[in-house]
Amino acid sequence: MKLEEIKITMLGTTGAGKTSYLLGMYAVMQTGIKGFTLAAKEMDLDLELTQRWEKLISLKGEDRWPTPNAATMEYYGFDFSYGFRPLMGFEWLDYRGLALSDRSTEQDVADLVQYLTESQCLFLGISGEYLTSPIAPTTVREIKSDRMNQFIQQYISVNKNPNPKNPFPVAIVITKYDLCHHRDKDEIITDVKKLFQALFTPNSGWLVMICPVSLGKELCNDPDNANIIPVNVHLPVVFAVYSQLRAYGLKLKSQRDRQTLALETIKQSNPLLQLLKNSELQAKSTQLQTCEAEIVTVEENMKLLSGELQQASLYFNGSEVTADV
């Protein structure tokens, strides 16, 4: 089983740590979590990301950090696998954080909006440096959450609205969480929900994860010279794959219900009609068995992933939920 390839967009202003997060996420998932691994589709990209990560963890001082992205857009292709068997491919967009502040007439803004409207999962990157104390009116401007909400509105204007039967997954990724981990986690979550209130309204159809990530608690003392110890960096991409499995599982179950109904209709018909439709009966029975087997495979993979997601906070239609199977 391999899911359709998707696109992931991560919104975040300059300094939110989007590129550092990408490098940490890839480094951790190269080794793997419970048999799940991540691999670049191109060998040269794998080498580039690995070298940039090695620089980040081996150097000291300001030179260790990735420079702000000067290119308009950079696209990275990955395969998410289980036991080295590709489960889902996805494309990742890296762009100038300043694009969140540019006018819509700028080409990189237009490209970002276009890519977002084609995406199947959205990451919102907000830096923990702005959550060290309860949010203030200035926090919205610093994090650019108002602009992120505007970009989400652009997605809605092009695509159908999310709904409970067809939710859209959004991961709110709190980068540099080591800078605000001294605060109560529930207080931080309350602040994050205030910044993106529309994503937590009842029956809104949003499947949202709030996930703190960090390159290590030691960074809060001296980020330029501390040891790099990634924390939770794999969870957002695990959530992205989980959400696609969840959607596919719901589609399969709907398909199973239709096939079961069609099969029962033939079985309940008169014997002569059953005889005439014997080959159709066998075909539908085989289709149903295939569908049931695929549902089992999807649920097994979801169960493995859902265990990891217990470390984050999940919300569906505005209410907190656990990762189900």
C-alpha positions in Angstrom: 0.0 0.0 0.0 1.3 3.4 -0.9 -0.7 6.6 -0.4 -0.9 9.4 -3.0 2.0 11.9 -2.9 1.1 15.1 -1.1 2.4 18.6 -0.7 3.2 20.2 2.7 3.5 23.9 3.3 5.1 25.3 6.4 4.3 29.0 7.1 6.6 30.9 9.4 8.2 34.3 9.5 12.0 34.9 9.3 13.7 33.6 12.4 11.0 31.0 13.2 13.5 28.3 12.5 11.8 26.6 9.5 15.1 25.5 7.9 16.7 24.4 11.1 13.5 22.4 11.9 13.7 20.8 8.4 17.3 19.7 8.9 16.6 18.3 12.4 13.5 16.5 11.3 15.4 14.9 8.4 18.3 13.9 10.5 16.1 12.2 13.1 13.9 10.4 10.6 16.9 9.1 8.6 17.6 6.8 11.6 13.9 6.2 12.0 11.2 6.0 14.6 9.6 2.6 15.3 10.5 1.4 11.8 9.3 4.6 10.0 12.0 6.4 8.1 12.4 9.4 5.8 14.6 9.5 2.7 15.2 12.2 0.1 14.1 11.2 -3.3 17.4 12.4 -4.8 20.8 11.2 -3.5 22.3 14.7 -3.9 19.6 16.2 -1.8 20.2 13.6 0.9 23.9 14.6 0.9 23.2 18.3 1.0 20.8 18.1 4.0 23.1 15.7 5.8 26.1 18.1 5.3 24.1 21.1 6.5 23.0 19.1 9.6 26.6 18.1 10.3 27.6 21.7 10.2 24.8 22.7 12.6 25.8 20.1 15.2 29.6 20.3 14.9 30.2 24.1 14.6 30.0 26.6 17.4 29.0 30.2 17.2 26.7 32.0 14.9 28.1 30.2 11.8 26.4 27.0 12.8 22.9 28.3 11.9 21.4 28.2 8.4 21.4 31.6 6.7 18.0 33.1 5.9 16.7 31.6 2.7 17.5 34.1 -0.1 16.1 32.0 -2.9 12.5 32.5 -3.9 11.4 28.9 -3.5 13.2 25.6 -2.8 11.3 22.3 -3.3 12.4 19.1 -1.5 11.0 15.6 -2.3 10.8 12.9 0.4 9.6 9.3 0.9 8.1 8.3 4.2 8.6 4.6 4.6 7.9 1.7 7.0 10.6 -1.0 6.9 12.1 0.9 3.9 8.9 0.3 2.0 7.6 3.7 0.8 4.3 4.5 2.5 3.8 8.1 1.2 5.8 10.6 -0.7 5.6 14.3 -0.1 7.0 17.5 -1.4 8.2 20.2 1.0 8.5 23.9 0.2 11.2 26.2 1.8 10.9 29.9 1.1 11.8 33.4 2.3 10.2 34.0 5.6 9.8 37.6 4.5 7.2 36.4 2.0 4.7 36.6 4.9 5.2 40.3 5.0 5.4 41.1 1.2 2.5 42.4 -0.9 0.4 39.9 -2.9 1.9 41.4 -6.1 5.3 40.0 -5.3 6.1 36.8 -7.2 7.2 34.7 -4.2 3.9 35.6 -2.4 1.9 34.5 -5.4 3.9 31.3 -5.7 3.5 30.6 -1.9 -0.3 31.1 -2.2 -0.5 28.8 -5.2 1.5 26.1 -3.5 -0.6 26.4 -0.3 -3.8 25.9 -2.3 -2.4 22.7 -3.7 -1.2 21.4 -0.3 -2.8 18.5 1.7 -1.3 19.5 5.0 -0.2 22.8 6.6 2.4 23.5 9.2 2.3 26.8 11.1 5.7 27.6 12.6 5.8 29.9 15.6 8.9 30.6 17.6 8.9 29.9 21.4 10.8 33.2 21.9 7.4 35.0 21.6 5.7 32.7 24.1 8.0 33.2 27.1 5.1 35.1 28.8 1.4 35.5 28.2 0.7 36.8 24.7 0.3 40.6 24.2 -1.2 42.5 21.2 2.4 42.8 19.8 2.7 38.9 19.7 0.4 38.7 16.7 2.6 41.0 14.7 5.8 39.3 15.9 4.7 35.8 15.0 2.7 37.0 11.9 -0.2 34.9 13.0 -2.6 37.4 11.4 -0.9 36.9 8.0 -0.9 33.1 8.5 -4.7 33.3 9.0 -4.9 35.3 5.8 -3.0 32.6 3.9 -5.4 30.0 5.3 -8.3 32.1 4.1 -6.7 32.0 0.6 -6.7 28.2 0.8 -10.4 28.2 1.7 -11.2 30.6 -1.2 -9.8 28.1 -3.7 -10.7 24.7 -2.1 -13.8 23.4 -0.5 -14.3 24.2 3.2 -13.0 21.6 5.5 -15.8 19.7 7.2 -16.1 16.9 9.8 -16.3 14.2 7.1 -13.4 15.7 5.1 -11.1 17.5 7.6 -8.0 19.4 6.7 -4.8 18.7 8.9 -2.9 21.6 10.4 0.2 21.2 12.6 1.0 24.3 14.8 4.7 23.7 15.4 6.2 25.7 18.3 9.8 25.9 17.4 12.5 26.8 19.9 10.3 25.4 22.6 13.3 25.4 25.0 12.9 29.2 25.2 9.5 29.0 26.8 9.4 25.5 28.4 9.5 27.2 31.8 5.8 28.1 31.4 3.0 25.7 32.1 2.2 23.8 28.9 -1.6 24.3 29.2 -1.0 28.1 29.4 1.1 28.0 26.2 -1.6 25.9 24.4 -4.3 28.4 25.5 -2.2 31.3 24.0 -1.6 29.4 20.8 -5.4 28.7 20.4 -6.0 32.5 20.9 -3.7 33.2 18.0 -5.5 30.8 15.6 -9.1 30.9 17.0 -10.8 29.9 13.8 -9.0 26.5 13.7 -10.6 25.6 17.1 -14.3 26.5 16.4 -16.9 23.7 16.8 -17.7 21.6 13.7 -15.2 23.6 11.6 -13.6 20.5 10.1 -10.0 21.3 11.1 -7.8 18.5 12.4 -5.2 20.4 14.4 -2.0 19.3 16.3 -0.2 21.7 18.6 3.4 20.3 18.9 6.4 21.8 20.7 9.7 21.0 19.0 13.2 21.9 19.9 16.9 21.3 19.1 17.5 20.8 22.8 16.8 22.4 26.2 20.5 23.4 26.5 19.9 26.0 23.8 18.2 28.4 26.1 21.5 29.1 27.9 23.8 29.6 24.9 22.2 28.7 21.6 25.4 29.4 19.6 27.5 26.9 21.6 25.2 24.4 23.2 24.9 20.8 22.2 22.1 20.0 19.7 19.6 17.5 21.0 16.4 17.3 18.8 13.2 16.9 20.6 9.8 16.0 19.0 11.0 17.1 15.5 9.6 14.0 13.9 6.0 14.5 15.2 4.7 17.0 12.6 5.6 14.8 9.6 4.2 11.8 11.5 1.0 13.8 12.0 0.9 14.6 8.3 1.2 10.9 7.3 -1.3 9.9 10.1 -3.9 12.4 8.8 -3.6 11.0 5.2 -3.9 7.4 6.5 -7.0 8.5 8.5 -8.6 10.1 5.5 -7.8 7.0 3.3 -9.1 4.7 6.0 -12.4 6.6 6.1 -12.6 6.4 2.3 -12.0 2.6 2.4 -14.7 2.1 5.1 -17.2 4.0 3.1 -16.3 1.8 0.1 -16.6 -1.3 2.2 -20.1 -0.3 3.3 -21.2 0.2 -0.3 -19.7 -3.1 -1.3 -21.4 -4.9 1.6 -24.8 -3.4 0.7 -24.4 -4.4 -3.0 -23.4 -8.0 -1.9 -26.4 -8.3 0.5 -28.7 -7.0 -2.2 -27.7 -9.8 -4.6 -27.8 -12.4 -1.8 -31.3 -11.5 -0.9 -32.6 -11.6 -4.5 -34.5 -14.7 -5.8 -32.4 -17.8 -6.5 -32.6 -17.5 -10.3 -31.3 -13.9 -10.2 -28.5 -15.1 -7.9 -27.6 -17.8 -10.4 -27.5 -15.3 -13.2 -25.3 -12.9 -11.1 -23.0 -15.6 -9.7 -19.9 -14.2 -11.3 -20.8 -10.7 -10.1 -21.3 -12.1 -6.7 -17.9 -13.7 -6.6 -16.3 -10.5 -8.0 -17.9 -8.3 -5.3 -17.0 -10.8 -2.6 -13.3 -10.6 -3.7 -13.4 -6.8 -3.8 -14.9 -6.8 -0.3 -12.1 -9.1 1.0 -9.4 -6.9 -0.6 -11.0 -3.8 0.9 -11.1 -5.4 4.4 -7.5 -6.4 4.1 -6.4 -2.9 3.2 -8.4 -1.4 6.1 -6.5 -3.7 8.4 -3.2 -2.6 7.0 -4.1 1.1 7.3 -5.3 0.6 10.9 -2.0 -1.2 11.8 0.0 1.7 10.5 -2.2 4.2 12.2 -1.8 2.4 15.5 2.0 2.6 15.2 1.9 6.4 14.4 -0.8 7.3 16.9 1.4 6.1 19.8 3.9 8.7 18.8 1.2 11.4 18.6 0.4 11.0 22.3 3.2 13.4 23.0 1.4 16.2 21.2 -2.1 17.8 21.6 -4.7 17.0 19.0 -8.0 18.8 18.3 -10.8 17.9 16.0 -13.8 20.3 15.4 -12.5 22.4 18.2 -12.4 19.6 20.9 -9.3 17.9 22.2 -9.1 14.2 21.0 -6.7 11.3 21.1 -5.2 9.9 17.9 -7.7 7.2 17.0 -7.5 4.2 14.7 
